[in-house]
Amino acid sequence: MRSVSMALSGMDLAHQRHFEDAAEQYRDYFIGLTDDWDRERSHGAEHGAQGHDADWGSVKAFSYTPPPLGFALYHALADLLVLLAWLAAALIWLLFSANRLKP
């Protein structure tokens, strides 16, 4: 139950990995952008070159969109199946026990 709860609340490893991948993509974008600025301005010879205000203003902000509910359900499928198996076993045992009762 804990694993399913963590998945549905977005606190499991699959959600963490999804966020880390998005952050890594943004980091690659940002590093590539600053490398382009360095190549354009310093030509590899100037030390201490700084970006212009217009450059920094053109950097898009990091924006993360959490995955949809289906993502959580897919990654919690094994745990959900185990819960359903326990539920089925409990119901079967309940029916078996109820049939053995004598009034």
JOGINOR-V429711 format. One record per residue. N is the residue number from 1. RES is the residue in one small letter. PSI is psi in whole degrees, -180 to 180 (* if undefined). OMEGA is omega in whole degrees, -180 to 180 (999 if undefined). NEAR is the number of other C-alpha atoms within 8 Angstrom. Layout:
# JOGINOR-V429711
n:N res:RES psi:PSI omega:OMEGA near:NEAR
n:N res:RES psi:PSI omega:OMEGA near:NEAR
This chain:
# JOGINOR-V429711
n:1 res:m psi:-37 omega:-179 near:6
n:2 res:r psi:-42 omega:-180 near:5
n:3 res:s psi:-41 omega:178 near:9
n:4 res:v psi:-43 omega:179 near:10
n:5 res:s psi:-43 omega:178 near:8
n:6 res:m psi:-41 omega:180 near:10
n:7 res:a psi:-44 omega:-178 near:15
n:8 res:l psi:-26 omega:178 near:10
n:9 res:s psi:-2 omega:178 near:7
n:10 res:g psi:25 omega:-177 near:9
n:11 res:m psi:17 omega:-179 near:9
n:12 res:d psi:178 omega:-177 near:10
n:13 res:l psi:-32 omega:179 near:6
n:14 res:a psi:-42 omega:178 near:9
n:15 res:h psi:-39 omega:178 near:13
n:16 res:q psi:-44 omega:179 near:10
n:17 res:r psi:-40 omega:178 near:8
n:18 res:h psi:-44 omega:179 near:9
n:19 res:f psi:-44 omega:-179 near:10
n:20 res:e psi:-37 omega:177 near:8
n:21 res:d psi:-42 omega:178 near:8
n:22 res:a psi:-41 omega:179 near:9
n:23 res:a psi:-38 omega:179 near:9
n:24 res:e psi:-39 omega:177 near:8
n:25 res:q psi:-41 omega:178 near:8
n:26 res:y psi:-40 omega:179 near:9
n:27 res:r psi:-43 omega:178 near:8
n:28 res:d psi:-42 omega:177 near:8
n:29 res:y psi:-47 omega:-176 near:8
n:30 res:f psi:-43 omega:179 near:9
n:31 res:i psi:-42 omega:177 near:8
n:32 res:g psi:-39 omega:179 near:8
n:33 res:l psi:-47 omega:-180 near:8
n:34 res:t psi:-32 omega:175 near:8
n:35 res:d psi:-40 omega:177 near:8
n:36 res:d psi:-42 omega:178 near:8
n:37 res:w psi:-44 omega:-179 near:9
n:38 res:d psi:-43 omega:179 near:11
n:39 res:r psi:-41 omega:-178 near:9
n:40 res:e psi:-36 omega:-171 near:7
n:41 res:r psi:-41 omega:-171 near:7
n:42 res:s psi:-22 omega:-176 near:10
n:43 res:h psi:27 omega:177 near:8
n:44 res:g psi:1 omega:-176 near:6
n:45 res:a psi:-28 omega:-175 near:5
n:46 res:e psi:132 omega:178 near:7
n:47 res:h psi:143 omega:178 near:5
n:48 res:g psi:20 omega:178 near:4
n:49 res:a psi:143 omega:-179 near:8
n:50 res:q psi:153 omega:177 near:4
n:51 res:g psi:156 omega:178 near:7
n:52 res:h psi:161 omega:180 near:6
n:53 res:d psi:-37 omega:179 near:6
n:54 res:a psi:-35 omega:178 near:6
n:55 res:d psi:-51 omega:-178 near:8
n:56 res:w psi:-32 omega:178 near:8
n:57 res:g psi:-22 omega:-179 near:7
n:58 res:s psi:-8 omega:-180 near:6
n:59 res:v psi:123 omega:179 near:7
n:60 res:k psi:144 omega:-179 near:5
n:61 res:a psi:151 omega:176 near:4
n:62 res:f psi:127 omega:-180 near:6
n:63 res:s psi:121 omega:-179 near:4
n:64 res:y psi:129 omega:176 near:6
n:65 res:t psi:116 omega:180 near:4
n:66 res:p psi:152 omega:180 near:6
n:67 res:p psi:161 omega:-179 near:9
n:68 res:p psi:174 omega:-178 near:6
n:69 res:l psi:-34 omega:180 near:7
n:70 res:g psi:-34 omega:177 near:7
n:71 res:f psi:-46 omega:-180 near:8
n:72 res:a psi:-43 omega:-179 near:14
n:73 res:l psi:-39 omega:179 near:10
n:74 res:y psi:-44 omega:-178 near:7
n:75 res:h psi:-15 omega:178 near:9
n:76 res:a psi:10 omega:-175 near:11
n:77 res:l psi:-45 omega:-179 near:8
n:78 res:a psi:-43 omega:180 near:7
n:79 res:d psi:-39 omega:178 near:10
n:80 res:l psi:-39 omega:178 near:9
n:81 res:l psi:-38 omega:177 near:8
n:82 res:v psi:-43 omega:178 near:8
n:83 res:l psi:-42 omega:178 near:9
n:84 res:l psi:-37 omega:178 near:8
n:85 res:a psi:-41 omega:177 near:8
n:86 res:w psi:-40 omega:178 near:8
n:87 res:l psi:-45 omega:179 near:8
n:88 res:a psi:-44 omega:179 near:8
n:89 res:a psi:-41 omega:180 near:8
n:90 res:a psi:-41 omega:179 near:8
n:91 res:l psi:-41 omega:178 near:8
n:92 res:i psi:-45 omega:179 near:8
n:93 res:w psi:-38 omega:178 near:8
n:94 res:l psi:-45 omega:178 near:8
n:95 res:l psi:-42 omega:178 near:8
n:96 res:f psi:-44 omega:180 near:8
n:97 res:s psi:-39 omega:-179 near:8
n:98 res:a psi:-35 omega:179 near:7
n:99 res:n psi:-24 omega:-179 near:6
n:100 res:r psi:-13 omega:179 near:6
n:101 res:l psi:139 omega:177 near:6
n:102 res:k psi:126 omega:-178 near:3
n:103 res:p psi:* omega:999 near:2
